[in-house]
């Protein structure tokens, strides 16, 4: 396993700075590395490997760092991208160092390939990250800048996972009944559409309850073949069979599995439940890739995550801080660890000053326009609604801290993501020829 390359890329990522943030813990912040070392670059790399050159439009113009993929140019006709939601690079490295059996699983899974870190995007959350992976564009371009976003079109705070208002009881995707056009909401070419235009088939292996969801309809446009699974065991059988069926075919296969993320949210990141899921998932993946009739000598298997996870030890409730309550014009958007605050006119400096004076060791705040200009949300041309959705103040939480709307009870989520700590921002990239 080429540890030297991984160490070199991790140093580059940690030295990469986009914004000067005046807090005592600024050196703990990891910025997205959109220019070649982020999940934004994956779709461009798939296009370059399968098509040999950029496609019409922009997909293919911003691939990963050449050291990661150029040696594979001309040798790949099938790319298999497995997205393990919530699997962080730092946690993976700790498991490798602590457990010889786990280290062997990773060594077997990597084979003659590479295991290196990438960065997620800002904010480091699924609702923003999956569109970035599937369009090769950053959040500023997709307009999908967080899990909760104020949509001016509907004058309400909306879940960008469920496409329903945050307040009240609503069925998923109810915004479509209110006029949301899923065909136009994400105004960018998807990877599936780009490949389809060049007659390169794409396959999606996805849990059946996620198929047809609003988010899936947005990002999976153009995918030609869908394979459903119901749970954990049939995932691996269906993946093995799909790999056998597409052997020697020029195509793209995507697999998404959310269990690391969902288990970490429920139990915590470094709990027995979460660690058992990671080990079992990677062990079963190793078994599938080693099965007869899977490899064909022209396949590239890629394992990546959309973000990592950070344990939460302190929730700071907005409801306990009258100056914050007074300033808000609606509930906070974004994530518990990366908030978009939508403020009343003239309150931005007051709120920024309050956070700076009262909680400098917990939160950093920045004007969204300054963050956008510095490239925090990506280098692409902005979505027409991006600025409105980012709100009036961006609040970044230190690792271990979350900014909640109210007091959290004993069942509060013990692990979150969305912020800019290394545990959330660094994700693994495993690339193995098969």
C-alpha positions as CSV (number, residue, x, y, z in Angstrom):
1,X,0.0,0.0,0.0
2,X,1.7,3.3,-1.1
3,X,1.6,5.1,2.2
4,X,4.0,7.8,0.9
5,X,1.4,9.0,-1.6
6,X,-1.3,9.1,1.0
7,X,0.9,11.0,3.4
8,X,1.9,13.5,0.7
9,X,-1.7,14.1,-0.3
10,X,-2.8,14.5,3.3
11,X,-0.1,17.1,3.9
12,X,-1.2,19.0,0.8
13,X,-4.8,19.0,2.0
14,X,-4.0,20.1,5.5
15,X,-1.8,23.0,4.3
16,X,-4.5,24.2,1.9
17,X,-6.1,27.4,3.1
18,X,-9.1,29.3,1.6
19,X,-10.1,31.7,4.4
20,X,-8.4,33.4,7.3
21,X,-10.6,32.7,10.3
22,X,-9.9,34.5,13.5
23,X,-10.5,31.9,16.2
24,X,-8.0,30.2,18.6
25,X,-8.7,26.8,16.9
26,X,-8.3,27.9,13.3
27,X,-5.6,25.3,12.7
28,X,-8.2,22.6,13.2
29,X,-10.1,23.6,10.1
30,X,-9.8,21.5,7.0
31,X,-10.9,23.3,3.8
32,X,-12.3,21.5,0.7
33,X,-9.6,20.9,-1.9
34,X,-11.9,21.3,-5.0
35,X,-8.9,21.5,-7.4
36,X,-8.1,17.8,-7.7
37,X,-8.4,16.3,-4.2
38,X,-12.1,16.4,-3.4
39,X,-15.2,14.4,-4.1
40,X,-16.2,17.1,-6.7
41,X,-13.5,15.7,-9.0
42,X,-14.8,12.1,-9.1
43,X,-17.3,12.4,-11.9
44,X,-14.7,14.2,-14.1
45,X,-12.3,11.3,-13.5
46,X,-14.8,8.7,-14.4
47,X,-15.5,10.5,-17.7
48,X,-11.8,10.8,-18.5
49,X,-11.2,7.1,-17.8
50,X,-14.2,5.8,-19.7
51,X,-14.2,8.3,-22.6
52,X,-10.5,9.2,-22.9
53,X,-11.3,12.9,-22.9
54,X,-13.7,15.5,-21.5
55,X,-17.2,15.2,-22.8
56,X,-19.2,18.1,-24.3
57,X,-19.9,20.6,-21.7
58,X,-17.7,20.6,-18.5
59,X,-17.7,17.1,-17.2
60,X,-14.2,15.7,-17.5
61,X,-12.5,19.1,-17.2
62,X,-11.7,18.9,-13.5
63,X,-10.5,15.4,-12.7
64,X,-8.6,14.2,-9.6
65,X,-4.9,14.9,-9.2
66,X,-3.1,13.2,-12.2
67,X,-1.0,11.0,-9.8
68,X,-4.2,9.2,-8.8
69,X,-5.6,8.3,-12.3
70,X,-3.3,9.1,-15.2
71,X,-1.4,5.8,-14.8
72,X,-4.8,4.0,-15.4
73,X,-5.6,5.9,-18.6
74,X,-6.3,3.5,-21.5
75,X,-6.5,0.5,-19.2
76,X,-10.1,1.0,-17.8
77,X,-13.4,0.2,-19.5
78,X,-15.6,-0.3,-16.5
79,X,-15.6,1.9,-13.3
80,X,-17.4,0.7,-10.2
81,X,-17.9,3.5,-7.6
82,X,-19.0,2.4,-4.1
83,X,-20.1,5.3,-1.9
84,X,-20.0,4.4,1.8
85,X,-21.9,7.2,3.5
86,X,-20.1,8.5,6.6
87,X,-16.9,6.6,6.4
88,X,-14.1,9.0,7.5
89,X,-10.4,8.7,6.6
90,X,-9.2,9.4,10.2
91,X,-11.4,6.7,11.7
92,X,-10.3,4.2,9.0
93,X,-6.6,4.9,9.7
94,X,-7.2,4.4,13.4
95,X,-8.9,1.1,12.8
96,X,-6.0,0.0,10.6
97,X,-3.5,0.9,13.3
98,X,-5.4,-0.7,16.1
99,X,-6.6,-4.0,14.6
100,X,-4.3,-6.3,12.6
101,X,-7.3,-8.3,11.2
102,X,-8.9,-5.1,10.0
103,X,-5.6,-3.9,8.5
104,X,-5.4,-7.2,6.5
105,X,-9.0,-6.6,5.2
106,X,-8.0,-3.2,3.9
107,X,-4.7,-4.5,2.5
108,X,-6.6,-7.3,0.6
109,X,-9.2,-4.8,-0.6
110,X,-6.7,-2.4,-1.8
111,X,-4.5,-5.0,-3.5
112,X,-2.1,-3.3,-6.0
113,X,-4.2,-0.1,-5.9
114,X,-4.0,3.0,-3.8
115,X,-5.6,4.2,-0.6
116,X,-5.4,8.0,-0.1
117,X,-7.4,10.8,1.4
118,X,-9.7,13.3,-0.3
119,X,-11.8,16.1,1.1
120,X,-15.5,16.4,1.2
121,X,-17.2,19.7,0.4
122,X,-18.6,22.5,2.5
123,X,-20.8,21.7,4.2
124,X,-19.7,18.1,4.6
125,X,-23.2,16.5,4.4
126,X,-25.0,14.1,2.2
127,X,-27.6,16.5,0.8
128,X,-24.8,18.6,-0.6
129,X,-22.1,15.9,-1.2
130,X,-24.1,13.5,-3.4
131,X,-25.0,16.2,-5.9
132,X,-21.4,17.2,-6.0
133,X,-20.3,13.7,-6.7
134,X,-23.0,13.1,-9.4
135,X,-22.5,16.5,-11.2
136,X,-18.8,17.1,-10.6
137,X,-19.9,20.6,-9.4
138,X,-19.5,22.2,-6.0
139,X,-22.4,23.3,-3.7
140,X,-22.2,26.9,-5.0
141,X,-23.2,25.6,-8.5
142,X,-25.7,23.0,-7.5
143,X,-27.5,25.3,-5.1
144,X,-27.7,22.4,-2.7
145,X,-25.8,24.0,0.2
146,X,-27.0,22.0,3.1
147,X,-29.5,19.7,4.6
148,X,-31.8,22.6,5.7
149,X,-32.1,25.5,3.3
150,X,-34.4,28.5,3.1
151,X,-36.1,28.4,-0.3
152,X,-37.4,31.7,-1.4
153,X,-39.6,30.0,-4.0
154,X,-41.7,28.6,-1.1
155,X,-40.8,31.1,1.6
156,X,-39.9,28.3,4.0
157,X,-37.1,26.3,5.5
158,X,-36.9,23.0,3.6
159,X,-35.2,19.6,4.1
160,X,-33.0,19.0,1.1
161,X,-33.1,15.3,1.8
162,X,-36.9,15.0,1.9
163,X,-38.0,18.1,-0.1
164,X,-40.6,19.0,2.5
165,X,-40.9,21.9,4.9
166,X,-38.9,21.5,8.2
167,X,-41.9,22.7,10.3
168,X,-45.0,20.6,10.6
169,X,-45.8,17.2,9.3
170,X,-45.5,16.6,5.6
171,X,-44.9,13.7,3.4
172,X,-41.6,13.4,1.5
173,X,-41.4,15.4,-1.7
174,X,-44.5,17.3,-1.0
175,X,-42.9,20.4,-2.6
176,X,-43.5,18.8,-6.0
177,X,-47.2,19.3,-5.3
178,X,-46.5,22.9,-4.5
179,X,-44.7,23.5,-7.8
180,X,-41.2,22.3,-7.5
181,X,-39.9,20.9,-10.8
182,X,-37.4,18.1,-10.1
183,X,-36.4,18.2,-13.8
184,X,-35.2,21.8,-13.5
185,X,-34.2,22.1,-9.8
186,X,-30.7,20.9,-10.3
187,X,-29.7,22.8,-13.5
188,X,-26.5,20.8,-14.3
189,X,-25.7,17.8,-16.4
190,X,-25.4,14.7,-14.3
191,X,-22.8,11.9,-14.7
192,X,-25.5,9.6,-15.9
193,X,-26.7,12.0,-18.6
194,X,-23.2,12.7,-19.7
195,X,-22.3,9.0,-20.1
196,X,-25.7,8.3,-21.8
197,X,-25.0,11.0,-24.4
198,X,-21.9,9.0,-25.4
199,X,-23.6,5.6,-25.3
200,X,-21.8,4.5,-22.2
201,X,-24.3,2.5,-20.0
202,X,-24.7,3.3,-16.4
203,X,-26.0,1.1,-13.6
204,X,-27.3,2.0,-10.1
205,X,-27.5,-0.4,-7.2
206,X,-29.6,1.3,-4.6
207,X,-31.8,0.4,-1.6
208,X,-35.4,0.2,-2.8
209,X,-36.8,2.8,-0.3
210,X,-34.4,5.4,-1.8
211,X,-35.4,4.9,-5.4
212,X,-37.8,7.5,-6.6
213,X,-37.0,9.9,-3.8
214,X,-36.6,13.5,-4.7
215,X,-32.8,13.5,-4.2
216,X,-32.5,10.3,-6.3
217,X,-34.6,11.8,-9.1
218,X,-32.3,14.8,-9.1
219,X,-28.9,13.2,-9.1
220,X,-29.6,9.9,-10.9
221,X,-31.0,11.4,-14.0
222,X,-29.7,9.6,-17.1
223,X,-28.9,6.3,-15.3
224,X,-30.1,3.6,-17.7
225,X,-30.2,0.5,-15.5
226,X,-31.4,0.3,-11.9
227,X,-30.9,-2.7,-9.6
228,X,-32.8,-2.6,-6.3
229,X,-31.9,-4.3,-3.0
230,X,-33.9,-4.5,0.2
231,X,-31.3,-4.9,3.0
232,X,-27.7,-5.7,3.8
233,X,-27.4,-9.4,2.6
234,X,-29.0,-9.0,-0.8
235,X,-26.8,-5.9,-1.4
236,X,-23.8,-8.2,-1.8
237,X,-25.5,-10.9,-3.8
238,X,-26.9,-8.3,-6.2
239,X,-23.5,-6.5,-6.5
240,X,-21.7,-9.8,-7.2
241,X,-24.3,-10.7,-9.9
242,X,-24.2,-7.2,-11.5
243,X,-20.4,-7.3,-11.7
244,X,-20.6,-10.7,-13.4
245,X,-23.2,-9.6,-15.8
246,X,-21.3,-6.4,-16.9
247,X,-17.9,-8.1,-17.1
248,X,-16.0,-6.9,-20.2
249,X,-18.5,-4.2,-20.8
250,X,-17.7,-0.5,-21.0
251,X,-19.9,1.0,-18.3
252,X,-20.2,2.8,-15.0
253,X,-21.7,1.2,-11.9
254,X,-22.6,3.1,-8.8
255,X,-23.4,1.6,-5.4
256,X,-24.6,3.6,-2.4
257,X,-24.9,2.3,1.1
258,X,-25.8,4.5,4.1
259,X,-25.3,2.2,7.1
260,X,-22.1,3.7,8.5
261,X,-23.8,7.1,8.6
262,X,-27.1,6.0,10.0
263,X,-25.5,3.9,12.7
264,X,-23.1,6.7,13.7
265,X,-26.0,9.1,14.1
266,X,-27.8,6.6,16.3
267,X,-25.0,5.2,18.5
268,X,-21.9,7.3,17.9
269,X,-18.9,7.1,15.6
270,X,-16.5,5.0,17.7
271,X,-19.0,2.6,19.2
272,X,-19.1,-1.2,18.8
273,X,-22.1,-0.9,16.5
274,X,-20.4,1.5,14.1
275,X,-17.1,-0.2,14.1
276,X,-18.7,-3.6,13.5
277,X,-20.6,-2.2,10.5
278,X,-17.4,-0.8,9.0
279,X,-15.5,-4.0,9.4
280,X,-18.3,-6.2,8.1
281,X,-19.0,-3.9,5.2
282,X,-15.4,-3.9,4.0
283,X,-15.0,-7.6,4.6
284,X,-18.0,-8.5,2.5
285,X,-16.8,-6.1,-0.2
286,X,-13.5,-7.9,-0.2
287,X,-15.4,-11.2,-0.7
288,X,-17.4,-9.9,-3.6
289,X,-14.4,-8.5,-5.4
290,X,-12.6,-11.8,-5.1
291,X,-15.6,-13.9,-6.3
292,X,-15.2,-15.9,-9.6
293,X,-16.3,-14.0,-12.7
294,X,-16.1,-10.5,-11.3
295,X,-12.7,-9.2,-12.3
296,X,-11.9,-8.8,-16.0
297,X,-8.6,-7.0,-16.1
298,X,-10.2,-3.7,-17.4
299,X,-12.2,-2.6,-14.3
300,X,-11.4,0.1,-11.8
301,X,-13.0,-0.3,-8.4
302,X,-13.3,2.9,-6.4
303,X,-14.4,3.2,-2.8
304,X,-15.2,6.7,-1.4
305,X,-17.3,8.4,1.2
306,X,-19.3,11.6,1.0
307,X,-18.1,12.8,4.4
308,X,-16.8,11.5,7.8
309,X,-18.3,11.9,11.3
310,X,-17.4,13.8,14.5
311,X,-18.5,13.0,18.0
312,X,-20.6,15.7,19.7
313,X,-19.9,16.3,23.4
314,X,-21.6,19.7,23.7
315,X,-24.8,21.0,22.2
316,X,-25.2,24.8,22.4
317,X,-28.9,25.6,22.2
318,X,-29.8,28.9,20.4
319,X,-32.9,29.1,22.6
320,X,-30.5,29.8,25.5
321,X,-29.1,32.9,23.8
322,X,-31.6,35.8,23.6
323,X,-29.4,37.9,21.2
324,X,-29.5,35.0,18.7
325,X,-33.2,34.4,19.0
326,X,-33.9,38.1,18.5
327,X,-31.8,38.3,15.3
328,X,-33.2,35.2,13.5
329,X,-36.0,35.7,10.9
330,X,-36.6,31.9,10.7
331,X,-35.0,28.8,12.1
332,X,-31.3,28.1,11.3
333,X,-30.4,26.3,8.1
334,X,-27.5,24.1,7.2
335,X,-26.2,21.6,9.8
336,X,-25.8,21.4,13.5
337,X,-22.1,21.9,12.9
338,X,-22.3,24.3,10.0
339,X,-25.1,26.7,10.3
340,X,-26.7,29.1,7.8
341,X,-28.3,31.9,9.8
342,X,-31.1,33.9,8.2
343,X,-31.1,37.2,10.1
344,X,-33.2,40.2,10.3
345,X,-32.0,43.3,8.5
346,X,-28.9,44.9,10.3
347,X,-28.3,42.1,12.8
348,X,-25.3,40.4,11.2
349,X,-22.5,42.3,12.9
350,X,-24.3,42.0,16.2
351,X,-24.6,38.2,16.0
352,X,-21.0,37.8,14.7
353,X,-19.8,40.0,17.6
354,X,-21.8,38.0,20.2
355,X,-20.4,34.7,19.0
356,X,-16.9,36.1,18.9
357,X,-17.1,37.5,22.5
358,X,-19.2,34.8,24.2
359,X,-18.1,31.6,22.4
360,X,-14.8,32.1,20.7
361,X,-13.6,28.6,21.6
362,X,-16.7,26.9,20.1
363,X,-17.8,28.8,17.0
364,X,-16.3,30.8,14.1
365,X,-18.5,33.0,11.9
366,X,-18.0,34.4,8.4
367,X,-20.0,36.4,6.0
368,X,-21.3,34.0,3.3
369,X,-20.3,36.4,0.5
370,X,-16.7,36.4,1.8
371,X,-16.7,32.6,2.1
372,X,-18.1,32.3,-1.4
373,X,-15.5,34.7,-2.8
374,X,-12.7,32.7,-1.2
375,X,-14.0,29.5,-2.7
376,X,-15.3,27.8,0.4
377,X,-18.4,26.6,-1.4
378,X,-16.5,25.9,-4.7
379,X,-15.0,27.5,-7.7
380,X,-17.9,27.0,-10.1
381,X,-20.3,29.7,-11.4
382,X,-23.0,30.1,-8.7
383,X,-26.5,28.8,-8.8
384,X,-29.0,31.8,-9.1
385,X,-30.4,31.0,-5.6
386,X,-27.1,30.1,-3.9
387,X,-26.6,33.4,-2.1
388,X,-30.1,33.5,-0.8
389,X,-29.9,29.9,0.4
390,X,-26.6,30.6,2.2
391,X,-28.2,33.3,4.3
392,X,-26.6,36.1,6.2
393,X,-24.0,34.4,8.4
394,X,-22.1,31.2,8.2
395,X,-21.4,29.6,11.6
396,X,-18.7,26.9,11.8
397,X,-18.6,24.7,14.9
398,X,-15.4,23.4,16.5
399,X,-15.0,19.6,16.7
400,X,-17.2,18.2,19.5
401,X,-19.7,21.1,19.4
402,X,-23.1,21.5,17.8
403,X,-25.3,24.6,17.5
404,X,-28.8,23.3,18.1
405,X,-32.2,25.1,18.1
406,X,-33.1,24.1,21.6
407,X,-32.0,22.0,24.5
408,X,-31.1,18.4,23.5
409,X,-32.5,15.5,25.5
410,X,-30.7,12.2,26.4
411,X,-31.5,10.8,22.9
412,X,-29.6,13.6,21.1
413,X,-27.6,12.4,18.2
414,X,-24.1,11.6,19.5
415,X,-22.3,12.0,16.2
416,X,-22.8,14.6,13.5
417,X,-21.1,15.9,10.3
418,X,-21.3,19.0,8.1
419,X,-18.5,20.9,9.7
420,X,-14.8,21.4,8.7
421,X,-13.0,19.2,11.2
422,X,-10.5,16.6,9.8
423,X,-12.8,13.8,11.0
424,X,-15.6,15.1,8.9
425,X,-13.7,16.5,5.9
426,X,-11.2,13.8,5.2
427,X,-12.6,10.7,3.4
428,X,-10.9,7.7,2.0
429,X,-10.3,7.1,-1.7
430,X,-9.5,3.5,-2.5
431,X,-8.7,2.8,-6.2
432,X,-8.1,-0.8,-7.2
433,X,-7.8,-2.3,-10.7
434,X,-9.6,-5.6,-11.1
